[in-house]
């Protein structure tokens, strides 16, 4: 069972295997629904931190560039799934937050993840919802922490819309445009890692500004 799940997750980040899935088991609307479900689960369910996020979106862009998906339709579906996932995580945090903090570590859950996100949230405030979209693990718990902190949902939603839209469009369009570049197809794993690193640059820049502000004498 676990090996089947791992094989499915690997297929989501490999263009050829994903095309095979979309041509057989996940053809038509089933494919769009399954991909949207993965994106939703990454932030809507606290156990979704292990799901592929950036690499999935980039792969989806590559597959769309090969003509197997409609880039406009899949982008809209994934943006909607990301926003719904954020809101689900937000309300989960608002209603069950205190109980999560007393939960013991398990195979799929560690208090370290929540603590790390709480620190990230305290440092960047509302902008965390946008920055977190580009940081694995953090993006799973950021909406939850916003709910725990009783952040205004209207304010949260504005950040969620901006973050989800920017994240999905950036990753899928990069895959769509770069998918037929020979180097990218030959060294796909390296290209994905490079794309993820580039997406983290704004967060690194903000962290550097914060550190510089603290290091500068008053």
ZADO-1210 file (C-alpha; in nm, 4 decimals, padded with zeros to 6 digits):
<atoms>
<atom x="00.0000" y="00.0000" z="00.0000" code="UNK" pos="1"/>
<atom x="00.2732" y="00.2466" z="00.1041" code="UNK" pos="2"/>
<atom x="00.4864" y="00.1517" z="-00.1968" code="UNK" pos="3"/>
<atom x="00.1904" y="00.2235" z="-00.4271" code="UNK" pos="4"/>
<atom x="00.1445" y="00.5665" z="-00.2704" code="UNK" pos="5"/>
<atom x="00.5158" y="00.6442" z="-00.3088" code="UNK" pos="6"/>
<atom x="00.5062" y="00.5313" z="-00.6721" code="UNK" pos="7"/>
<atom x="00.2087" y="00.7605" z="-00.7339" code="UNK" pos="8"/>
<atom x="00.3846" y="01.0575" z="-00.5728" code="UNK" pos="9"/>
<atom x="00.6982" y="00.9932" z="-00.7794" code="UNK" pos="10"/>
<atom x="00.4873" y="00.9820" z="-01.0944" code="UNK" pos="11"/>
<atom x="00.3517" y="01.3284" z="-01.0130" code="UNK" pos="12"/>
<atom x="00.6996" y="01.4776" z="-01.0466" code="UNK" pos="13"/>
<atom x="00.8072" y="01.2939" z="-01.3609" code="UNK" pos="14"/>
<atom x="00.6692" y="01.4333" z="-01.6910" code="UNK" pos="15"/>
<atom x="00.6648" y="01.1016" z="-01.8788" code="UNK" pos="16"/>
<atom x="00.5015" y="00.9092" z="-01.5942" code="UNK" pos="17"/>
<atom x="00.2477" y="01.1852" z="-01.5307" code="UNK" pos="18"/>
<atom x="00.1556" y="01.1891" z="-01.8997" code="UNK" pos="19"/>
<atom x="00.1065" y="00.8137" z="-01.8750" code="UNK" pos="20"/>
<atom x="-00.1262" y="00.8542" z="-01.5772" code="UNK" pos="21"/>
<atom x="-00.3257" y="01.1286" z="-01.7463" code="UNK" pos="22"/>
<atom x="-00.3620" y="00.9133" z="-02.0568" code="UNK" pos="23"/>
<atom x="-00.4877" y="00.6057" z="-01.8696" code="UNK" pos="24"/>
<atom x="-00.6069" y="00.6063" z="-01.5070" code="UNK" pos="25"/>
<atom x="-00.6537" y="00.9820" z="-01.4691" code="UNK" pos="26"/>
<atom x="-00.7840" y="01.0859" z="-01.8070" code="UNK" pos="27"/>
<atom x="-01.0095" y="01.3876" z="-01.8506" code="UNK" pos="28"/>
<atom x="-01.1616" y="01.5553" z="-01.5447" code="UNK" pos="29"/>
<atom x="-01.0224" y="01.2847" z="-01.3153" code="UNK" pos="30"/>
<atom x="-00.6705" y="01.4107" z="-01.3838" code="UNK" pos="31"/>
<atom x="-00.7607" y="01.7719" z="-01.3075" code="UNK" pos="32"/>
<atom x="-00.9394" y="01.6616" z="-00.9887" code="UNK" pos="33"/>
<atom x="-00.6523" y="01.4438" z="-00.8681" code="UNK" pos="34"/>
<atom x="-00.3896" y="01.7145" z="-00.9223" code="UNK" pos="35"/>
<atom x="-00.6100" y="01.9717" z="-00.7493" code="UNK" pos="36"/>
<atom x="-00.6624" y="01.7298" z="-00.4618" code="UNK" pos="37"/>
<atom x="-00.2876" y="01.6990" z="-00.4038" code="UNK" pos="38"/>
<atom x="-00.2454" y="02.0775" z="-00.3953" code="UNK" pos="39"/>
<atom x="-00.5429" y="02.1107" z="-00.1596" code="UNK" pos="40"/>
<atom x="-00.4141" y="01.8425" z="00.0775" code="UNK" pos="41"/>
<atom x="-00.0737" y="02.0063" z="00.1168" code="UNK" pos="42"/>
<atom x="-00.2231" y="02.3010" z="00.3096" code="UNK" pos="43"/>
<atom x="-00.5729" y="02.1812" z="00.3904" code="UNK" pos="44"/>
<atom x="-00.4521" y="01.8760" z="00.5835" code="UNK" pos="45"/>
<atom x="-00.1736" y="01.8999" z="00.8417" code="UNK" pos="46"/>
<atom x="-00.0374" y="01.5661" z="00.7194" code="UNK" pos="47"/>
<atom x="00.0166" y="01.7050" z="00.3693" code="UNK" pos="48"/>
<atom x="00.3659" y="01.8440" z="00.4279" code="UNK" pos="49"/>
<atom x="00.5269" y="01.5426" z="00.2567" code="UNK" pos="50"/>
<atom x="00.3348" y="01.5959" z="-00.0684" code="UNK" pos="51"/>
<atom x="00.5179" y="01.7417" z="-00.3697" code="UNK" pos="52"/>
<atom x="00.4284" y="02.1069" z="-00.4190" code="UNK" pos="53"/>
<atom x="00.6738" y="02.3084" z="-00.6251" code="UNK" pos="54"/>
<atom x="00.7949" y="02.0073" z="-00.8228" code="UNK" pos="55"/>
<atom x="00.4351" y="01.8999" z="-00.8960" code="UNK" pos="56"/>
<atom x="00.3401" y="02.2423" z="-01.0330" code="UNK" pos="57"/>
<atom x="00.6518" y="02.2628" z="-01.2474" code="UNK" pos="58"/>
<atom x="00.5842" y="01.9123" z="-01.3825" code="UNK" pos="59"/>
<atom x="00.2218" y="02.0049" z="-01.4528" code="UNK" pos="60"/>
<atom x="00.3486" y="02.3021" z="-01.6569" code="UNK" pos="61"/>
<atom x="00.5787" y="02.0754" z="-01.8553" code="UNK" pos="62"/>
<atom x="00.2953" y="01.8297" z="-01.9222" code="UNK" pos="63"/>
<atom x="00.0657" y="02.1164" z="-02.0275" code="UNK" pos="64"/>
<atom x="00.3374" y="02.2355" z="-02.2649" code="UNK" pos="65"/>
<atom x="00.3358" y="01.8885" z="-02.4198" code="UNK" pos="66"/>
<atom x="-00.0355" y="01.9295" z="-02.4945" code="UNK" pos="67"/>
<atom x="-00.1665" y="01.6863" z="-02.2307" code="UNK" pos="68"/>
<atom x="-00.3337" y="01.9534" z="-02.0140" code="UNK" pos="69"/>
<atom x="-00.5016" y="02.2865" z="-02.0786" code="UNK" pos="70"/>
<atom x="-00.2662" y="02.5350" z="-01.9100" code="UNK" pos="71"/>
<atom x="-00.5410" y="02.7913" z="-01.8349" code="UNK" pos="72"/>
<atom x="-00.7835" y="02.5331" z="-01.6951" code="UNK" pos="73"/>
<atom x="-00.5285" y="02.3464" z="-01.4818" code="UNK" pos="74"/>
<atom x="-00.3825" y="02.6723" z="-01.3462" code="UNK" pos="75"/>
<atom x="-00.7280" y="02.7967" z="-01.2450" code="UNK" pos="76"/>
<atom x="-00.8101" y="02.4617" z="-01.0823" code="UNK" pos="77"/>
<atom x="-00.4828" y="02.4529" z="-00.8886" code="UNK" pos="78"/>
<atom x="-00.5181" y="02.8147" z="-00.7718" code="UNK" pos="79"/>
<atom x="-00.8676" y="02.7367" z="-00.6464" code="UNK" pos="80"/>
<atom x="-00.7432" y="02.4225" z="-00.4709" code="UNK" pos="81"/>
<atom x="-00.4587" y="02.6151" z="-00.3062" code="UNK" pos="82"/>
<atom x="-00.6952" y="02.8843" z="-00.1759" code="UNK" pos="83"/>
<atom x="-00.9489" y="02.6304" z="-00.0469" code="UNK" pos="84"/>
<atom x="-00.6654" y="02.4376" z="00.1180" code="UNK" pos="85"/>
<atom x="-00.5432" y="02.7554" z="00.2888" code="UNK" pos="86"/>
<atom x="-00.8910" y="02.8349" z="00.4205" code="UNK" pos="87"/>
<atom x="-00.9392" y="02.4781" z="00.5449" code="UNK" pos="88"/>
<atom x="-00.6085" y="02.4936" z="00.7311" code="UNK" pos="89"/>
<atom x="-00.7021" y="02.8352" z="00.8717" code="UNK" pos="90"/>
<atom x="-01.0346" y="02.7198" z="01.0193" code="UNK" pos="91"/>
<atom x="-00.8751" y="02.3965" z="01.1423" code="UNK" pos="92"/>
<atom x="-00.6275" y="02.6081" z="01.3361" code="UNK" pos="93"/>
<atom x="-00.8978" y="02.8377" z="01.4700" code="UNK" pos="94"/>
<atom x="-01.1069" y="02.5504" z="01.6074" code="UNK" pos="95"/>
<atom x="-00.8516" y="02.2833" z="01.7064" code="UNK" pos="96"/>
<atom x="-00.5254" y="02.4722" z="01.7601" code="UNK" pos="97"/>
<atom x="-00.4812" y="02.4159" z="02.1351" code="UNK" pos="98"/>
<atom x="-00.5194" y="02.0390" z="02.0981" code="UNK" pos="99"/>
<atom x="-00.2565" y="02.0237" z="01.8212" code="UNK" pos="100"/>
<atom x="00.0061" y="02.1816" z="02.0482" code="UNK" pos="101"/>
<atom x="-00.0318" y="01.8989" z="02.2992" code="UNK" pos="102"/>
<atom x="-00.0146" y="01.6234" z="02.0376" code="UNK" pos="103"/>
<atom x="00.2813" y="01.3863" z="02.0586" code="UNK" pos="104"/>
<atom x="00.5258" y="01.3333" z="01.7720" code="UNK" pos="105"/>
<atom x="00.4426" y="01.0568" z="01.5280" code="UNK" pos="106"/>
<atom x="00.5599" y="00.9267" z="01.1912" code="UNK" pos="107"/>
<atom x="00.3719" y="01.1985" z="00.9992" code="UNK" pos="108"/>
<atom x="00.3628" y="01.4755" z="01.2586" code="UNK" pos="109"/>
<atom x="00.6327" y="01.6503" z="01.4614" code="UNK" pos="110"/>
<atom x="00.5979" y="01.9427" z="01.6978" code="UNK" pos="111"/>
<atom x="00.9146" y="02.0840" z="01.5401" code="UNK" pos="112"/>
<atom x="00.7173" y="02.1661" z="01.2229" code="UNK" pos="113"/>
<atom x="00.4590" y="02.3674" z="01.4159" code="UNK" pos="114"/>
<atom x="00.7278" y="02.5452" z="01.6215" code="UNK" pos="115"/>
<atom x="00.9254" y="02.6338" z="01.3107" code="UNK" pos="116"/>
<atom x="00.6167" y="02.7771" z="01.1409" code="UNK" pos="117"/>
<atom x="00.5178" y="02.9725" z="01.4533" code="UNK" pos="118"/>
<atom x="00.8621" y="03.1369" z="01.4594" code="UNK" pos="119"/>
<atom x="00.8386" y="03.2132" z="01.0861" code="UNK" pos="120"/>
<atom x="00.4914" y="03.3619" z="01.1359" code="UNK" pos="121"/>
<atom x="00.6016" y="03.5787" z="01.4295" code="UNK" pos="122"/>
<atom x="00.8908" y="03.7145" z="01.2256" code="UNK" pos="123"/>
<atom x="00.7020" y="03.8039" z="00.9069" code="UNK" pos="124"/>
<atom x="00.3427" y="03.8506" z="01.0237" code="UNK" pos="125"/>
<atom x="00.0730" y="03.8462" z="00.7555" code="UNK" pos="126"/>
<atom x="00.3297" y="03.8277" z="00.4764" code="UNK" pos="127"/>
<atom x="00.4035" y="03.4739" z="00.5961" code="UNK" pos="128"/>
<atom x="00.0947" y="03.3538" z="00.4078" code="UNK" pos="129"/>
<atom x="00.2553" y="03.4760" z="00.0829" code="UNK" pos="130"/>
<atom x="00.6148" y="03.3762" z="00.1607" code="UNK" pos="131"/>
<atom x="00.5088" y="03.0376" z="00.2983" code="UNK" pos="132"/>
<atom x="00.3658" y="02.9365" z="-00.0386" code="UNK" pos="133"/>
<atom x="00.7234" y="02.9099" z="-00.1646" code="UNK" pos="134"/>
<atom x="00.8674" y="02.7243" z="00.1376" code="UNK" pos="135"/>
<atom x="00.8039" y="02.3476" z="00.1749" code="UNK" pos="136"/>
<atom x="00.6645" y="02.2345" z="00.5153" code="UNK" pos="137"/>
<atom x="00.6128" y="02.5987" z="00.6215" code="UNK" pos="138"/>
<atom x="00.3294" y="02.6392" z="00.3692" code="UNK" pos="139"/>
<atom x="00.1491" y="02.3431" z="00.5261" code="UNK" pos="140"/>
<atom x="00.1340" y="02.4985" z="00.8726" code="UNK" pos="141"/>
<atom x="00.1209" y="02.8740" z="00.7982" code="UNK" pos="142"/>
<atom x="-00.2590" y="02.8863" z="00.7385" code="UNK" pos="143"/>
<atom x="-00.3103" y="02.6747" z="01.0495" code="UNK" pos="144"/>
<atom x="-00.0996" y="02.9151" z="01.2597" code="UNK" pos="145"/>
<atom x="-00.2945" y="03.2109" z="01.1188" code="UNK" pos="146"/>
<atom x="-00.6134" y="03.0472" z="01.2466" code="UNK" pos="147"/>
<atom x="-00.4590" y="02.9703" z="01.5858" code="UNK" pos="148"/>
<atom x="-00.3550" y="03.3356" z="01.6230" code="UNK" pos="149"/>
<atom x="-00.7161" y="03.4443" z="01.5501" code="UNK" pos="150"/>
<atom x="-00.6106" y="03.6488" z="01.2479" code="UNK" pos="151"/>
<atom x="-00.8970" y="03.8217" z="01.0676" code="UNK" pos="152"/>
<atom x="-01.0199" y="03.5847" z="00.7957" code="UNK" pos="153"/>
<atom x="-01.0725" y="03.8705" z="00.5511" code="UNK" pos="154"/>
<atom x="-00.7097" y="03.9787" z="00.5953" code="UNK" pos="155"/>
<atom x="-00.5896" y="03.6193" z="00.5746" code="UNK" pos="156"/>
<atom x="-00.7869" y="03.5592" z="00.2553" code="UNK" pos="157"/>
<atom x="-00.6286" y="03.8578" z="00.0804" code="UNK" pos="158"/>
<atom x="-00.2801" y="03.7197" z="00.1510" code="UNK" pos="159"/>
<atom x="-00.3920" y="03.3684" z="00.0539" code="UNK" pos="160"/>
<atom x="-00.5252" y="03.4833" z="-00.2844" code="UNK" pos="161"/>
<atom x="-00.2021" y="03.6687" z="-00.3632" code="UNK" pos="162"/>
<atom x="00.0227" y="03.3843" z="-00.2471" code="UNK" pos="163"/>
<atom x="-00.1722" y="03.1042" z="-00.4152" code="UNK" pos="164"/>
<atom x="-00.2051" y="03.2898" z="-00.7450" code="UNK" pos="165"/>
<atom x="00.1607" y="03.3876" z="-00.7589" code="UNK" pos="166"/>
<atom x="00.2846" y="03.0426" z="-00.6580" code="UNK" pos="167"/>
<atom x="00.0747" y="02.8458" z="-00.9072" code="UNK" pos="168"/>
<atom x="00.1325" y="03.0828" z="-01.1999" code="UNK" pos="169"/>
<atom x="00.5062" y="03.1089" z="-01.1412" code="UNK" pos="170"/>
<atom x="00.5663" y="02.7348" z="-01.1153" code="UNK" pos="171"/>
<atom x="00.3315" y="02.6147" z="-01.3892" code="UNK" pos="172"/>
<atom x="00.4302" y="02.8820" z="-01.6427" code="UNK" pos="173"/>
<atom x="00.7994" y="02.8153" z="-01.5835" code="UNK" pos="174"/>
<atom x="00.7368" y="02.4483" z="-01.6562" code="UNK" pos="175"/>
<atom x="00.5204" y="02.5377" z="-01.9565" code="UNK" pos="176"/>
<atom x="00.7889" y="02.7612" z="-02.1073" code="UNK" pos="177"/>
<atom x="01.0974" y="02.5587" z="-02.0154" code="UNK" pos="178"/>
<atom x="00.9574" y="02.2090" z="-02.0634" code="UNK" pos="179"/>
<atom x="01.0980" y="02.1595" z="-02.4140" code="UNK" pos="180"/>
<atom x="01.4447" y="02.2992" z="-02.3365" code="UNK" pos="181"/>
<atom x="01.6848" y="02.0049" z="-02.3893" code="UNK" pos="182"/>
<atom x="01.8809" y="02.0729" z="-02.0694" code="UNK" pos="183"/>
<atom x="01.5626" y="02.0782" z="-01.8624" code="UNK" pos="184"/>
<atom x="01.4356" y="01.7497" z="-02.0072" code="UNK" pos="185"/>
<atom x="01.7760" y="01.5836" z="-01.9671" code="UNK" pos="186"/>
<atom x="01.8409" y="01.7115" z="-01.6139" code="UNK" pos="187"/>
<atom x="01.4842" y="01.7459" z="-01.4888" code="UNK" pos="188"/>
<atom x="01.5616" y="01.6933" z="-01.1179" code="UNK" pos="189"/>
<atom x="01.8328" y="01.9593" z="-01.1257" code="UNK" pos="190"/>
<atom x="01.6004" y="02.2017" z="-01.3046" code="UNK" pos="191"/>
<atom x="01.3285" y="02.1510" z="-01.0418" code="UNK" pos="192"/>
<atom x="01.5735" y="02.2163" z="-00.7577" code="UNK" pos="193"/>
<atom x="01.6952" y="02.5300" z="-00.9336" code="UNK" pos="194"/>
<atom x="01.3388" y="02.6549" z="-00.9802" code="UNK" pos="195"/>
<atom x="01.2624" y="02.5927" z="-00.6118" code="UNK" pos="196"/>
<atom x="01.5758" y="02.7837" z="-00.5120" code="UNK" pos="197"/>
<atom x="01.4783" y="03.0785" z="-00.7315" code="UNK" pos="198"/>
<atom x="01.1304" y="03.0821" z="-00.5791" code="UNK" pos="199"/>
<atom x="01.2881" y="03.1090" z="-00.2326" code="UNK" pos="200"/>
<atom x="01.4921" y="03.4190" z="-00.3219" code="UNK" pos="201"/>
<atom x="01.2245" y="03.6714" z="-00.2038" code="UNK" pos="202"/>
<atom x="01.2032" y="03.4919" z="00.1316" code="UNK" pos="203"/>
<atom x="01.5824" y="03.4904" z="00.1681" code="UNK" pos="204"/>
<atom x="01.5874" y="03.8597" z="00.0791" code="UNK" pos="205"/>
<atom x="01.3246" y="03.9416" z="00.3420" code="UNK" pos="206"/>
<atom x="01.5128" y="03.7382" z="00.6041" code="UNK" pos="207"/>
<atom x="01.8352" y="03.9216" z="00.5181" code="UNK" pos="208"/>
<atom x="01.6637" y="04.2593" z="00.5545" code="UNK" pos="209"/>
<atom x="01.5240" y="04.1518" z="00.8911" code="UNK" pos="210"/>
<atom x="01.8661" y="04.0332" z="01.0118" code="UNK" pos="211"/>
<atom x="02.0312" y="04.3521" z="00.8858" code="UNK" pos="212"/>
<atom x="01.7731" y="04.5631" z="01.0690" code="UNK" pos="213"/>
<atom x="01.8444" y="04.3785" z="01.3932" code="UNK" pos="214"/>
<atom x="02.2215" y="04.4009" z="01.3452" code="UNK" pos="215"/>
<atom x="02.2177" y="04.7781" z="01.2786" code="UNK" pos="216"/>
<atom x="02.2641" y="04.9809" z="01.6011" code="UNK" pos="217"/>
<atom x="01.9747" y="05.2113" z="01.6895" code="UNK" pos="218"/>
</atoms>
